[in-house]
């Protein structure tokens, strides 16, 4: 009986040890195809519970100004009948290949505060700083520290 227990214990130990082997080489990061930003969605609401109180008119209004710079405008609606909202919005511009433009560590695109009373619509707009911009993502979240 002791030998049987010993063999079972050895088998479990070997199974655990072989299951813990780390694959060789560096970790390769992969984009999540289910992520709306990866999929190229123009407007992304980052906080899941914000979707119950905010609606965004689709599609966003997009045009090029006289200098050839991409200009984006999004209508953000507070659909809550009683709740005041403190939000932040940020626009990230990309080129044809998907490369984020004008964003270095410490100099990311700014978050703009958007305040909405019940039923109010705010028109958030942003202009690219480079004529290479062809795509964009507007990101919306609760104002940091309010939720």
DRENDO-1510 file (C-alpha; in Angstrom, 1 decimal, always signed):
<recs>
REC; n; res; u; v; w
REC; 1; UNK; +0.0; +0.0; +0.0 .
REC; 2; UNK; +2.9; +2.4; +0.8 .
REC; 3; UNK; +4.5; +1.6; -2.6 .
REC; 4; UNK; +1.2; +2.4; -4.4 .
REC; 5; UNK; +0.9; +5.8; -2.6 .
REC; 6; UNK; +4.5; +6.5; -3.3 .
REC; 7; UNK; +4.0; +5.8; -7.1 .
REC; 8; UNK; +0.9; +8.0; -7.2 .
REC; 9; UNK; +2.7; +10.8; -5.4 .
REC; 10; UNK; +5.7; +10.5; -7.9 .
REC; 11; UNK; +3.3; +10.5; -10.8 .
REC; 12; UNK; +1.6; +13.7; -9.6 .
REC; 13; UNK; +5.0; +15.4; -8.9 .
REC; 14; UNK; +6.3; +14.5; -12.4 .
REC; 15; UNK; +3.0; +15.8; -13.9 .
REC; 16; UNK; +3.3; +19.1; -12.1 .
REC; 17; UNK; +6.9; +19.6; -13.0 .
REC; 18; UNK; +6.4; +19.0; -16.7 .
REC; 19; UNK; +3.4; +21.3; -16.7 .
REC; 20; UNK; +5.5; +24.1; -15.3 .
REC; 21; UNK; +8.0; +24.2; -18.1 .
REC; 22; UNK; +8.4; +27.8; -19.5 .
REC; 23; UNK; +8.6; +28.0; -23.3 .
REC; 24; UNK; +12.0; +29.2; -24.6 .
REC; 25; UNK; +12.5; +32.7; -25.9 .
REC; 26; UNK; +11.0; +36.1; -25.2 .
REC; 27; UNK; +7.3; +36.7; -24.7 .
REC; 28; UNK; +5.7; +38.0; -27.9 .
REC; 29; UNK; +2.8; +40.4; -27.3 .
REC; 30; UNK; -0.2; +40.1; -29.6 .
REC; 31; UNK; -3.0; +42.5; -30.2 .
REC; 32; UNK; -6.4; +41.3; -29.0 .
REC; 33; UNK; -8.7; +41.1; -32.0 .
REC; 34; UNK; -11.7; +41.6; -29.8 .
REC; 35; UNK; -10.4; +44.9; -28.5 .
REC; 36; UNK; -12.4; +47.7; -30.2 .
REC; 37; UNK; -9.3; +49.9; -30.6 .
REC; 38; UNK; -7.5; +47.1; -32.4 .
REC; 39; UNK; -10.5; +46.5; -34.6 .
REC; 40; UNK; -10.4; +50.2; -35.7 .
REC; 41; UNK; -13.7; +51.3; -34.0 .
REC; 42; UNK; -13.9; +55.1; -34.1 .
REC; 43; UNK; -15.3; +55.7; -30.6 .
REC; 44; UNK; -14.6; +53.5; -27.6 .
REC; 45; UNK; -16.3; +53.7; -24.2 .
REC; 46; UNK; -13.6; +52.5; -21.8 .
REC; 47; UNK; -15.8; +52.0; -18.6 .
REC; 48; UNK; -18.3; +49.2; -19.1 .
REC; 49; UNK; -20.9; +50.7; -16.7 .
REC; 50; UNK; -20.7; +54.0; -18.5 .
REC; 51; UNK; -22.6; +52.5; -21.4 .
REC; 52; UNK; -25.8; +52.6; -19.4 .
REC; 53; UNK; -25.7; +56.4; -19.2 .
REC; 54; UNK; -23.8; +57.6; -22.3 .
REC; 55; UNK; -24.6; +57.2; -26.0 .
REC; 56; UNK; -22.4; +58.4; -28.9 .
REC; 57; UNK; -23.7; +59.4; -32.3 .
REC; 58; UNK; -22.2; +57.1; -35.0 .
REC; 59; UNK; -20.6; +57.7; -37.3 .
REC; 60; UNK; -18.3; +60.5; -36.0 .
REC; 61; UNK; -18.1; +63.6; -38.3 .
REC; 62; UNK; -14.7; +63.5; -40.0 .
REC; 63; UNK; -13.3; +66.0; -42.5 .
REC; 64; UNK; -10.0; +67.5; -43.6 .
REC; 65; UNK; -9.5; +71.2; -43.0 .
REC; 66; UNK; -7.9; +73.6; -45.5 .
REC; 67; UNK; -4.4; +72.6; -44.2 .
REC; 68; UNK; -5.1; +68.9; -44.9 .
REC; 69; UNK; -5.4; +68.0; -41.2 .
REC; 70; UNK; -7.9; +65.4; -40.1 .
REC; 71; UNK; -10.7; +66.9; -37.9 .
REC; 72; UNK; -13.1; +64.7; -35.9 .
REC; 73; UNK; -16.3; +65.6; -34.1 .
REC; 74; UNK; -18.3; +63.3; -31.9 .
REC; 75; UNK; -21.7; +63.9; -30.2 .
REC; 76; UNK; -21.7; +62.5; -26.7 .
REC; 77; UNK; -25.2; +62.2; -25.1 .
REC; 78; UNK; -26.1; +61.8; -21.4 .
REC; 79; UNK; -29.1; +59.4; -21.6 .
REC; 80; UNK; -29.6; +59.3; -17.9 .
REC; 81; UNK; -32.7; +61.2; -16.7 .
REC; 82; UNK; -31.1; +62.2; -13.3 .
REC; 83; UNK; -27.3; +61.7; -13.3 .
REC; 84; UNK; -24.7; +64.4; -13.9 .
REC; 85; UNK; -21.7; +63.0; -15.6 .
REC; 86; UNK; -18.0; +64.0; -15.4 .
REC; 87; UNK; -16.2; +62.4; -18.3 .
REC; 88; UNK; -12.9; +62.5; -20.0 .
REC; 89; UNK; -12.4; +62.2; -23.8 .
REC; 90; UNK; -9.1; +61.6; -25.7 .
REC; 91; UNK; -8.4; +61.3; -29.4 .
REC; 92; UNK; -5.6; +59.2; -30.7 .
REC; 93; UNK; -4.7; +59.7; -34.4 .
REC; 94; UNK; -3.0; +57.0; -36.5 .
REC; 95; UNK; -1.5; +56.8; -40.0 .
REC; 96; UNK; -2.4; +54.3; -42.8 .
REC; 97; UNK; -0.3; +51.6; -41.2 .
REC; 98; UNK; -1.9; +52.0; -37.7 .
REC; 99; UNK; +1.0; +53.8; -36.1 .
REC; 100; UNK; +0.0; +56.2; -33.4 .
REC; 101; UNK; +1.1; +59.7; -34.3 .
REC; 102; UNK; +2.5; +62.4; -32.0 .
REC; 103; UNK; +2.6; +60.3; -28.9 .
REC; 104; UNK; +5.8; +59.9; -27.0 .
REC; 105; UNK; +6.2; +58.7; -23.4 .
REC; 106; UNK; +5.3; +61.6; -21.2 .
REC; 107; UNK; +3.6; +63.5; -24.0 .
REC; 108; UNK; +0.5; +61.4; -24.7 .
REC; 109; UNK; -2.7; +62.9; -26.2 .
REC; 110; UNK; -4.5; +64.9; -23.5 .
REC; 111; UNK; -7.7; +63.9; -21.8 .
REC; 112; UNK; -10.3; +66.6; -22.1 .
REC; 113; UNK; -13.0; +67.0; -19.4 .
REC; 114; UNK; -16.6; +66.7; -20.6 .
REC; 115; UNK; -19.4; +67.6; -18.2 .
REC; 116; UNK; -23.0; +66.5; -19.0 .
REC; 117; UNK; -26.2; +67.3; -17.2 .
REC; 118; UNK; -29.1; +64.8; -17.6 .
REC; 119; UNK; -30.2; +64.7; -21.3 .
REC; 120; UNK; -27.4; +67.0; -22.5 .
REC; 121; UNK; -25.4; +66.6; -25.6 .
REC; 122; UNK; -21.7; +67.7; -25.8 .
REC; 123; UNK; -19.9; +68.0; -29.1 .
REC; 124; UNK; -16.3; +66.9; -28.6 .
REC; 125; UNK; -13.9; +67.7; -31.4 .
REC; 126; UNK; -10.2; +67.3; -32.0 .
REC; 127; UNK; -7.8; +68.0; -34.9 .
REC; 128; UNK; -4.8; +66.0; -35.8 .
REC; 129; UNK; -1.4; +67.7; -35.7 .
REC; 130; UNK; +0.0; +65.9; -38.7 .
REC; 131; UNK; -1.4; +65.5; -42.3 .
REC; 132; UNK; -0.4; +61.8; -42.1 .
REC; 133; UNK; -3.4; +61.1; -39.9 .
REC; 134; UNK; -5.9; +59.0; -41.7 .
REC; 135; UNK; -7.6; +57.1; -38.8 .
REC; 136; UNK; -8.6; +57.9; -35.2 .
REC; 137; UNK; -10.0; +56.6; -32.0 .
REC; 138; UNK; -11.9; +58.7; -29.5 .
REC; 139; UNK; -11.7; +57.2; -26.1 .
REC; 140; UNK; -14.3; +58.1; -23.4 .
REC; 141; UNK; -14.1; +57.3; -19.7 .
REC; 142; UNK; -15.3; +58.5; -16.3 .
REC; 143; UNK; -13.3; +61.5; -15.0 .
REC; 144; UNK; -10.4; +60.0; -13.0 .
REC; 145; UNK; -11.3; +59.7; -9.3 .
REC; 146; UNK; -15.1; +60.1; -9.8 .
REC; 147; UNK; -16.0; +56.4; -9.9 .
</recs>
